[in-house]
């Protein structure tokens, strides 16, 4: 694991978020390599259990959404359900809410 100090110059909150996410991903990869965990490349398709693990959404919620016709698009292969990763991430991002700064922060 690399514990060297890092100098970071960022200009926006989004830049800070991206830098932190990249650092965390890198640390996770290093840790998995140290522990001997096999790292799978990201799959183009996600099963409901994959979404539950990666995004923290219960599989029952996804099942409910499918039953009432809301939520991200999905495909069936026999009895199995799959979501396209890019489309699911786009669906999650579409619900993003921009917050206004607190009046005292100006």
C-alpha positions as CSV (number, residue, x, y, z in Angstrom):
1,X,0.0,0.0,0.0
2,X,1.3,3.4,-0.9
3,X,1.4,5.8,2.0
4,X,3.3,8.6,0.3
5,X,1.9,12.1,1.0
6,X,-0.1,13.6,-1.9
7,X,-0.5,17.2,-2.7
8,X,-4.0,18.0,-4.1
9,X,-5.1,21.2,-5.8
10,X,-8.8,21.3,-6.7
11,X,-11.1,24.0,-7.7
12,X,-14.6,22.7,-7.3
13,X,-16.5,20.3,-4.9
14,X,-16.9,17.9,-7.9
15,X,-13.1,17.8,-8.3
16,X,-12.7,17.0,-4.6
17,X,-15.3,14.2,-4.9
18,X,-13.6,12.7,-8.0
19,X,-10.2,12.8,-6.3
20,X,-11.5,11.2,-3.1
21,X,-13.4,8.5,-5.1
22,X,-10.2,7.7,-7.1
23,X,-8.1,7.5,-4.0
24,X,-10.6,5.2,-2.3
25,X,-10.8,2.9,-5.4
26,X,-7.1,2.8,-5.6
27,X,-6.8,1.9,-1.9
28,X,-9.4,-0.8,-2.3
29,X,-7.6,-2.3,-5.2
30,X,-4.3,-2.3,-3.2
31,X,-6.0,-3.9,-0.2
32,X,-7.6,-6.6,-2.4
33,X,-4.2,-7.4,-4.0
34,X,-2.6,-7.5,-0.5
35,X,-5.3,-10.0,0.6
36,X,-5.1,-12.1,-2.5
37,X,-8.7,-11.3,-3.6
38,X,-9.4,-11.8,-7.3
39,X,-10.6,-8.6,-8.9
40,X,-13.2,-9.0,-11.6
41,X,-13.5,-6.3,-14.3
42,X,-16.7,-4.4,-14.1
43,X,-19.5,-6.3,-15.9
44,X,-21.6,-4.6,-18.6
45,X,-24.7,-6.2,-17.0
46,X,-25.8,-6.3,-13.3
47,X,-28.1,-8.8,-11.7
48,X,-30.2,-7.5,-8.8
49,X,-27.8,-9.0,-6.2
50,X,-24.9,-7.1,-7.9
51,X,-26.9,-3.8,-7.5
52,X,-27.6,-4.7,-3.9
53,X,-23.9,-5.2,-3.2
54,X,-22.6,-2.2,-5.2
55,X,-25.3,0.4,-4.6
56,X,-26.9,-0.8,-1.4
57,X,-30.4,-1.1,-2.9
58,X,-32.4,-4.1,-1.6
59,X,-33.3,-6.7,-4.3
60,X,-36.9,-6.6,-3.0
61,X,-37.0,-2.8,-3.9
62,X,-35.9,-3.6,-7.4
63,X,-38.5,-6.4,-7.6
64,X,-41.2,-4.0,-6.4
65,X,-40.1,-1.3,-8.9
66,X,-40.4,-3.9,-11.7
67,X,-43.8,-5.0,-10.6
68,X,-45.3,-1.5,-10.7
69,X,-43.4,-0.4,-13.8
70,X,-41.0,2.2,-12.5
71,X,-37.2,2.3,-12.1
72,X,-34.5,1.6,-14.6
73,X,-35.0,-0.5,-17.7
74,X,-34.1,-4.2,-17.4
75,X,-33.9,-7.3,-19.5
76,X,-35.0,-10.9,-18.8
77,X,-33.1,-14.0,-19.8
78,X,-35.4,-16.8,-18.9
79,X,-36.3,-16.1,-15.3
80,X,-33.2,-14.0,-14.6
81,X,-33.2,-10.2,-14.6
82,X,-30.4,-8.0,-15.7
83,X,-29.8,-4.3,-15.8
84,X,-27.3,-2.5,-18.1
85,X,-24.6,-0.9,-15.8
86,X,-24.5,2.3,-17.8
87,X,-28.2,2.7,-17.9
88,X,-28.6,1.9,-14.2
89,X,-25.9,4.5,-13.3
90,X,-27.7,7.0,-15.6
91,X,-31.0,6.3,-13.8
92,X,-29.4,6.9,-10.4
93,X,-27.7,10.1,-11.7
94,X,-31.1,11.4,-13.1
95,X,-32.4,11.6,-9.5
96,X,-29.6,13.9,-8.4
97,X,-30.8,16.9,-6.5
98,X,-28.7,20.1,-6.5
99,X,-28.8,21.8,-3.2
100,X,-28.6,25.5,-2.7
101,X,-25.9,27.0,-0.5
102,X,-26.9,28.1,3.0
103,X,-27.8,31.7,3.2
104,X,-24.9,32.4,5.7
105,X,-22.3,30.9,3.3
106,X,-22.3,33.8,0.9
